[in-house]
Amino acid sequence: MRTTQALATLSRVARRDAIPLAQRLLSSIEARAEDAWRALVGREIEERLTRVSLTSGSQVDPFGLDLAWGKYALAAVAFLHRRYFRTRVYGLENVPDGRVLLIANHSGQVPIDGAMIGASLFFDREPPRVVRSMVEKWTQTLPFVSVLFQRVGQVVGVPENARRLLHNGEAVLVFPEGARGISKPFSQRYRLTEFGLGFLRLALETNTPIVPVAVVGAEEQYINVANLTSMANLVGMPTFPVVPQWFIPGLQLPLPTRYHIHFGKPIFFEGDPDDDDAVIEEKVWVVKSTIQEMVNVGLKARKSLFF
Amino acid sequence: MKTEASVPSRRGAEQGGEPTILVTGLCGRLGRRVVRRLHRDFRIVGIDRRPFPDRPRDVKLLQFDLRRKKTKDVFRAENVQAVVHLGVLHNLRDSAEMHHEWNVVGFQKLLEYAAAFRVPKVVVLSSANVYGPRPDNPQFLAEENPLLGGASFSEIRDLIEVDMLAQSFFWRHPETETVILRPVHILGSVRNAASNYLRLRTTPTVMGFDPMVQVVHEDDVVQAIERALIPGLRGIFNVAGPPPLPLSHLLRMLKRTRVPVPYPLLRSTLDRMFRLHLSSFPSPELDHIRYVCMVDDSRAREQLGYAPLRGIEETVFSVEEGRWW
């Protein structure tokens, strides 16, 4: 009897005092964060947010995009884009206004390259565009990551989703190398791995221009010495890269290399989306060699790794 | 295939009995609404084990088990022009055998009679849960997507089997117009997991997950069933309500206190509570508040002419009607 009374008192205290207190604490933290955010990025993001054309009228689009929710993430991305990686963007005028497939090389162990491509179209392009990138389904099983990815416009990489987004006139970013590309060891840097074929079938089917994108500078942010396949299988991750600097305290952050992002001229393809792999492969090869060429040119033009 | 000679006599039809719709499971919360809507336009005969005390007076309730021989007598005696099958059992306190017996065997019998007596229309209420919430789901599932709901939640395999049975019936009996409806989470006075979850005043959520969800008002499901009865329509139709929202928005609308709990902890706690009868939610259902399971209902909109009439607020708040505590 006494224990139940004690429990009842406890729950009353929890409900009357603890929860409101926690809520007040939370809202004050939120207010602080708001101030910090303002100080960091100024009015620019807000102003850009009002100018992006979202396909649906409501606050959250059907794929879970909610830039107002993700504005702190946007601020972090803006910081990385402007201050940390000091990204240089070339050829933004090649990105058209309507539906477009952005095909890029994937590198850097952690998909910061996707965020930087997104940032260049959001912060540097006029008018700003929101990039919807196709992500590995595995990310959806990760707590917090899944919500964050959704709110900033990332979409699970299945053809149905890409088709729907292209149909709505969105800019869809695809890394046809997938996990193979991002976790390349350092010795293989800037050598494009095998491309998937799905993106080209999609482009043919929806009659979408392909804009090749080359990212230079991401390969050196983390130095990968090996990929452990057995470990990857064990923990259920797509790959398990070994990055020595992750074991040194303070070097978990990527190295502040300078990013160079090159947008190439749109490529148009015609043909039957259900053609044999051999036919599609030829077209994919055109895209892949274009990107490889852009990477090579970008590497040559680069004066220094960090400046 | 039955030959012409072996078609049993349809006394009801031959005597020109009044065209009748046979509704199974009409004493459930959704069933009652369906019957209240349909009885104005059609003669209704219902089969259910449960009572339906304040039913409309022109609705004939036959209170027996669907699997009994008497069911066949109903087809024999009445001029059944359509079967609306709502009578599925989904209560995880009952055994898997019981579920199979009731949902699969019972439904098989019903389809057998519908074929034998050449019923021109069969409407089956399935659910979008048959697709299953999965991390690799496309954001909007089409009717052609595989039914993978049983992969992580084996207790709903019998419901998937019901859907499959209806599909094979659709192909084997082109003389019958078969309609399979797959609505998303139905909200309202119904006591399904989704409505019960939204009725909780303090709502546990899975920490770090906030999937987009689709809900539909029970009356919009009734509307879809009504439209499925239109002669000439057949096929599988996803049924969704107002545009999707993140789960957190629905809970905020209802002013619920959200308690995020890490998934492993939530699952083990829920398992234990379920075993001790402290909770009615089996832990595999947590996937519904973790992963997407949304449908593309454009086919229903185009072919059935279906359009949800209830907005998101009305749909969400309708769960309060069904509160019994």
Interface residues (C-beta under 8 A of the other chain):
Chain A: I19 S56 S58 V60 P62 F63 G64 D66 K137 W138 Q140 T141 L142 P143 F144 V145 S146 V147 Q150 V155 V156 V158 E160 N161 R164
Chain B: P135 D136 N137 P138 Q139 F140 A142 V206 M207 G208 F209 D210 P211 M212 P243 P244 L245 P246 H249 T257 P262 Y263 Y291 M294
